[in-house]
Amino acid sequence: EAVSPPPHIDASRGAGAFAQYLEEKGIRNIAAMKTGASRDLYRRHEFQSLIARSDPYSNMARRTLAALDAIDQLANSRGVAAETDGMMLIDLSARR
């Protein structure tokens, strides 16, 4: 579980559960970096390389990758309301 209000967000449960949690907390939009657009912190391969480790970073990497996957799935299923410079705004109330 991530640092979030109870019952805590768990992106490993999939995009639908991720979106439902956010909507129940009154969050309607997600601003996120598009996959592959980050030049720094949110590069998928950086987190994939941490999974093999046996320390707290491995756990963090799994959770981050699950969140990145859920956000990518939501971008595809809900649609991107706006996009600029590698960033996207996902409207959780939209359905494709």
N, C-alpha and C positions, 0 to 999 in steps of 0.2 A: 504494500500500500504506500501511497505517496503522502507527502505532507499536505493534508487537506482536511476540511471539516469532516467529522464522523458522518456517515460510516466509512469514509475514506475512499478515494478514487482508486480503482484497480483497472488499469488499461489492459491488463492481460485477459480480462473477461470479454474483450472485443469492443468494436466501435459503438455498437448499439448501447451497451451498458455504460460506456464512457460518456456518450452523449446524454443518456438518461440521467446519470449522476449530475452532470453540469446543468441540465435543464431544471432538475429538481432544486438546485441551488440558485435558480434564477438567472443563470448565465445563458445568454442567447447567441453569442458570437464567440468564435475562437480566432485569434490572430496568431498565425504560425508561419514559420519559414517553410517554403516549398522544399520537398526532398531534392537534394542535390544542389540547392542554391546556397547553402551555408558555406562560407570559407573558413569558419572558425569553430565555434562551440558545437553546433548540432550536425556534425558530419557523421553519418551512419557508421562508416567503417571504423571510426575512432571508438565508438561504443562496442562494436562487434569484437574489436581486439581486446577489450577489457573482460569479456565474458569468461574466457578461459582461466582468468586469475581466481585465486581462492582468498579473496579479501572483500571488504565492503564495496569496492568499486565494481565487482562482478554483479552484485545485487542491483546496484544503481544502474549499471549498464542494461541489464535485462528490463528493468522498469522503464528506462528512457526509450529503449527500442520498442517496447510495447506501446508506449504513448505515441511515438512517431508513427508506428503502424496504424494505430487507431485514428490519428489525425489525417493520415493519407486516405484511409478508407472513408472518413467523413467528408473529405474534400470531393471524393468521387460520388458518394451516395447523397450528400446534401447539396453539394455544389459550392462553388467559390463565388461569393458576392462581389469581391473586389480583389485586385491583385496589382502589386507594384514592387519593383526591385527585389524580386525573390520572396516577398511576403504575400500572404493570402489571408483573406477574411472569410471564414466559413460561417454561414448562417444556419444554426442548428434547427431552426423552425422550417427550413426549406426541405423538400423531398424531391428526388429525381425519379 
